[in-house]
Amino acid sequence: MPRPRQPGRHRRPEPLVAPEGAPALVLAVPGTPSSATRSLAEEVVSIARSELPGLDARIGYLDGDNAEFPTLQAVLTYAAEERTARFEQARAAGMDVREPDGPVAVVVPLLAGPDSALLRRVRQAVMESRIAAELTDVLGPHPLLAEALHVRLSEAGLARADRARLFTVATAADGIILASVGGDEAVQAAGITGMLLAARLAVPVMAAALDQEGSIASVAEQLRSSGSQQLALAPYLIGPEIEPGLVEEAAKEAECSAAESLGAYPAIGKLALAKYTTALGIAPQQAQGTPVR
């Protein structure tokens, strides 16, 4: 006999699942594909699937080869063909089904901040596929990215881990360079997350551009002239969008240590899913009775 539904404010909310026939989430991965990039992207979509059971999540590479690393266009085309095939099979079986409409996929760029050159290429790839797909914004700025940056700094020994969930913590570095790519627009967007990181660490945080000559050194000088002595570089990057070694070169230029890129930190998968659910107008339910912090 099924258990009766628990009434009242403490009743557990129904778990969110992907709607039947929902568009695919296609993660658009920039940069030169590699086994490391694929592993990172697979972990990101695995996190998204765990948060939304039934999610059809796929990976398309901006610089793919359609062999080991499928291009974004190829992934979109295949998703459209599969949707059409499912409809035709159901109709052939005598099922009363509606012809599919709406977007085939929601494309989520695997970027923490805006990079107009890369986003232009993602948009172009979607257009060239001639598939109905929605393109979301990048993942940041967002408080979860400030958390991820804090964790990466603490893993590198450059900030104390926030065990007590306090905003003010002791830190090994007394000034943080937040390194982004994408020019001035990316620096401005990174600065928003940087303010949240500064609140967590209680030290100054300034954003700089990895792809603008002299930007990292200039920000390092500004921090030192304002009193910071021991700097740290925090990449406001997921990883695949830059050439290997670029962060290390920037750290040498600033004469400081650097944390790892954000990588497949759990927040990345959650934010990718949030972009997808927002585009479709669905959102996870919040547990009733839970105080908002």
C-alpha positions as CSV (number, residue, x, y, z in Angstrom):
1,M,0.0,0.0,0.0
2,P,1.5,3.4,-0.9
3,R,2.5,5.7,1.9
4,P,0.2,8.7,2.3
5,R,1.6,12.0,1.1
6,Q,2.9,14.0,4.1
7,P,0.8,17.2,4.4
8,G,1.9,20.7,5.4
9,R,5.1,22.7,5.1
10,H,7.5,19.9,5.8
11,R,6.3,17.8,2.9
12,R,9.3,16.9,0.7
13,P,9.0,18.6,-2.7
14,E,8.6,16.4,-5.8
15,P,12.0,15.8,-7.4
16,L,12.4,17.7,-10.7
17,V,12.9,15.6,-13.8
18,A,13.5,16.6,-17.4
19,P,10.2,16.9,-19.2
20,E,9.5,14.2,-21.8
21,G,10.8,15.3,-25.2
22,A,12.7,18.2,-23.8
23,P,15.5,19.7,-25.9
24,A,19.0,18.4,-25.4
25,L,21.5,20.4,-23.4
26,V,24.5,20.8,-25.6
27,L,27.7,22.0,-23.9
28,A,29.7,24.1,-26.3
29,V,33.4,23.5,-25.5
30,P,35.9,26.0,-26.8
31,G,39.6,25.4,-27.3
32,T,41.7,22.7,-28.8
33,P,40.1,19.3,-28.0
34,S,42.1,16.8,-25.9
35,S,41.5,13.8,-23.6
36,A,41.7,16.2,-20.6
37,T,39.2,18.6,-22.1
38,R,36.8,15.7,-22.9
39,S,37.2,14.4,-19.3
40,L,36.4,17.8,-17.9
41,A,33.3,18.3,-20.2
42,E,32.0,14.8,-19.4
43,E,32.2,15.5,-15.7
44,V,30.3,18.8,-16.1
45,V,27.5,17.1,-18.0
46,S,27.5,14.2,-15.5
47,I,26.9,16.8,-12.7
48,A,24.1,18.3,-14.7
49,R,22.5,14.9,-15.3
50,S,22.6,14.1,-11.6
51,E,20.8,17.3,-10.8
52,L,18.1,16.7,-13.4
53,P,17.3,13.0,-14.0
54,G,16.3,12.2,-17.6
55,L,18.4,15.1,-19.0
56,D,19.7,14.5,-22.5
57,A,23.1,16.2,-22.2
58,R,25.7,16.2,-25.0
59,I,29.1,17.7,-25.8
60,G,30.0,19.6,-28.9
61,Y,33.5,21.0,-29.6
62,L,34.0,24.3,-31.2
63,D,37.2,23.0,-32.8
64,G,36.2,19.4,-33.1
65,D,37.2,17.0,-35.9
66,N,33.9,15.0,-36.2
67,A,35.9,11.9,-35.3
68,E,37.0,11.6,-31.8
69,F,35.7,15.1,-30.9
70,P,32.3,15.9,-32.6
71,T,31.8,19.5,-33.7
72,L,29.0,21.5,-32.3
73,Q,27.3,21.6,-35.7
74,A,27.4,17.7,-35.9
75,V,26.0,17.3,-32.4
76,L,23.1,19.6,-33.2
77,T,22.4,17.9,-36.5
78,Y,22.4,14.4,-34.8
79,A,20.1,15.6,-32.0
80,A,17.6,16.9,-34.7
81,E,17.8,13.6,-36.6
82,E,17.2,11.6,-33.5
83,R,14.2,13.6,-32.5
84,T,12.7,13.2,-36.0
85,A,13.4,9.5,-35.9
86,R,11.7,9.0,-32.5
87,F,8.6,10.8,-33.8
88,E,8.4,8.8,-37.0
89,Q,8.8,5.5,-35.1
90,A,6.1,6.4,-32.6
91,R,3.7,7.4,-35.5
92,A,4.5,4.1,-37.3
93,A,3.6,2.2,-34.2
94,G,0.2,3.8,-34.2
95,M,0.8,6.1,-31.3
96,D,-1.0,9.4,-31.1
97,V,1.9,11.8,-31.0
98,R,2.3,15.4,-32.0
99,E,5.0,16.5,-34.4
100,P,7.9,17.9,-32.4
101,D,8.3,21.6,-32.4
102,G,10.4,24.2,-30.5
103,P,14.1,24.1,-30.1
104,V,16.0,20.8,-30.7
105,A,18.7,21.9,-28.2
106,V,19.8,24.5,-25.7
107,V,23.4,25.4,-26.3
108,V,25.4,26.4,-23.2
109,P,28.9,27.8,-23.8
110,L,31.4,26.4,-21.4
111,L,32.7,29.8,-20.4
112,A,32.8,31.5,-17.0
113,G,32.8,35.0,-18.5
114,P,32.0,36.7,-21.8
115,D,34.5,36.3,-24.7
116,S,33.1,38.0,-27.7
117,A,35.3,36.2,-30.2
118,L,34.5,32.7,-28.9
119,L,30.8,33.5,-28.5
120,R,30.7,34.8,-32.1
121,R,32.1,31.4,-33.2
122,V,29.5,29.5,-31.1
123,R,26.7,31.6,-32.6
124,Q,28.1,31.0,-36.1
125,A,28.3,27.3,-35.5
126,V,24.6,27.2,-34.4
127,M,23.5,29.2,-37.4
128,E,25.5,27.0,-39.8
129,S,23.9,23.8,-38.4
130,R,20.5,25.2,-39.5
131,I,19.0,23.5,-36.4
132,A,16.5,25.2,-34.2
133,A,18.6,25.8,-31.0
134,E,18.7,28.4,-28.2
135,L,22.0,29.8,-27.1
136,T,22.3,30.8,-23.5
137,D,24.6,33.3,-21.9
138,V,27.9,32.4,-20.2
139,L,28.0,30.9,-16.7
140,G,29.0,34.0,-14.8
141,P,29.1,36.2,-12.9
142,H,27.6,34.2,-10.0
143,P,28.2,33.7,-6.3
144,L,28.9,30.0,-6.9
145,L,31.9,31.0,-9.1
146,A,33.2,33.1,-6.1
147,E,33.0,29.9,-4.0
148,A,34.8,27.9,-6.7
149,L,37.6,30.5,-6.9
150,H,37.9,30.4,-3.1
151,V,38.2,26.6,-3.1
152,R,40.8,26.6,-5.9
153,L,42.9,29.2,-3.9
154,S,42.7,27.2,-0.7
155,E,43.7,24.0,-2.6
156,A,46.8,25.8,-3.7
157,G,47.5,27.0,-0.2
158,L,46.8,30.6,-1.1
159,A,43.7,31.0,1.1
160,R,42.4,29.3,4.2
161,A,39.5,26.9,3.6
162,D,36.2,28.4,4.7
163,R,35.3,25.6,7.1
164,A,33.1,27.7,9.4
165,R,31.2,29.2,6.4
166,L,32.2,32.6,7.5
167,F,32.8,35.4,5.0
168,T,35.9,36.8,6.7
169,V,38.8,34.3,6.8
170,A,42.5,34.5,7.1
171,T,44.3,34.1,3.8
172,A,47.9,33.4,2.7
173,A,47.6,36.0,0.0
174,D,46.8,39.6,0.8
175,G,45.8,40.6,-2.8
176,I,44.2,38.5,-5.6
177,I,44.5,39.0,-9.3
178,L,41.5,37.6,-11.0
179,A,42.6,36.6,-14.5
180,S,40.1,36.4,-17.3
181,V,40.1,36.3,-21.1
182,G,37.8,38.3,-23.5
183,G,39.1,41.8,-23.1
184,D,37.5,44.7,-21.2
185,E,34.0,43.2,-21.2
186,A,35.4,40.0,-19.5
187,V,37.4,42.0,-17.0
188,Q,34.2,44.0,-16.0
189,A,32.2,40.8,-15.6
190,A,35.0,39.1,-13.6
191,G,35.0,42.1,-11.4
192,I,31.5,41.4,-10.2
193,T,32.5,37.9,-9.1
194,G,35.7,39.4,-7.7
195,M,33.7,41.6,-5.3
196,L,32.0,38.5,-3.9
197,L,35.4,36.8,-3.6
198,A,36.8,39.8,-1.8
199,A,34.0,39.7,0.7
200,R,34.8,36.0,1.4
201,L,38.6,36.6,1.8
202,A,38.6,40.1,3.2
203,V,41.4,41.1,0.8
204,P,41.4,43.3,-2.3
205,V,40.6,41.5,-5.6
206,M,41.2,43.1,-9.0
207,A,40.4,41.6,-12.4
208,A,42.9,41.6,-15.3
209,A,42.9,40.3,-18.8
210,L,45.2,37.4,-19.8
211,D,44.8,38.4,-23.4
212,Q,45.8,42.0,-23.1
213,E,49.5,42.8,-22.9
214,G,50.6,44.3,-19.7
215,S,47.2,44.0,-18.0
216,I,48.3,41.4,-15.4
217,A,51.5,43.3,-14.5
218,S,49.6,46.6,-14.2
219,V,47.0,45.1,-11.8
220,A,49.8,43.5,-9.8
221,E,51.5,46.9,-9.5
222,Q,48.2,48.5,-8.4
223,L,47.7,45.9,-5.7
224,R,51.2,46.3,-4.4
225,S,51.1,50.1,-4.4
226,S,47.9,49.9,-2.3
227,G,49.7,47.8,0.3
228,S,49.4,44.2,-0.8
229,Q,52.7,42.3,-0.5
230,Q,51.9,38.6,-1.2
231,L,49.7,38.3,-4.3
232,A,48.0,35.3,-5.8
233,L,46.6,34.8,-9.3
234,A,43.1,33.2,-9.5
235,P,42.1,32.1,-13.0
236,Y,38.5,33.1,-13.7
237,L,38.5,30.4,-16.4
238,I,37.2,26.9,-16.8
239,G,40.3,25.8,-18.6
240,P,39.8,24.7,-22.2
241,E,39.3,28.3,-23.5
242,I,43.0,29.2,-23.1
243,E,46.3,27.8,-24.4
244,P,48.2,25.6,-21.8
245,G,50.8,27.5,-19.9
246,L,49.2,30.9,-20.2
247,V,48.3,31.1,-16.5
248,E,51.8,30.0,-15.5
249,E,53.3,32.8,-17.7
250,A,50.9,35.3,-16.2
251,A,51.9,34.3,-12.7
252,K,55.6,34.7,-13.6
253,E,54.8,38.2,-15.0
254,A,53.0,39.1,-11.7
255,E,55.7,37.4,-9.7
256,C,53.2,35.4,-7.7
257,S,51.7,32.0,-7.3
258,A,48.6,30.8,-9.1
259,A,45.7,28.6,-8.3
260,E,44.3,26.0,-10.8
261,S,41.5,26.9,-13.2
262,L,37.9,26.3,-12.1
263,G,37.8,23.0,-14.2
264,A,34.9,20.7,-13.4
265,Y,34.1,22.1,-10.0
266,P,30.5,21.0,-9.2
267,A,29.2,24.6,-9.5
268,I,30.1,24.6,-13.2
269,G,27.7,21.7,-13.9
270,K,25.0,23.2,-11.7
271,L,25.3,26.6,-13.5
272,A,25.2,25.0,-16.9
273,L,22.0,23.2,-15.9
274,A,20.6,26.5,-14.5
275,K,21.2,28.2,-17.9
276,Y,19.3,25.3,-19.6
277,T,16.4,25.2,-17.2
278,T,16.0,29.0,-17.3
279,A,15.9,28.9,-21.1
280,L,13.1,26.3,-20.9
281,G,11.2,28.1,-18.1
282,I,11.6,25.2,-15.6
283,A,13.4,25.4,-12.3
284,P,14.2,23.1,-9.4
285,Q,11.8,23.4,-6.5
286,Q,13.1,24.7,-3.2
287,A,12.4,22.7,-0.1
288,Q,9.5,24.3,1.8
289,G,10.3,25.4,5.4
290,T,14.0,26.0,4.5
291,P,15.1,29.4,5.6
292,V,16.6,31.6,2.9
293,R,20.2,32.5,3.8
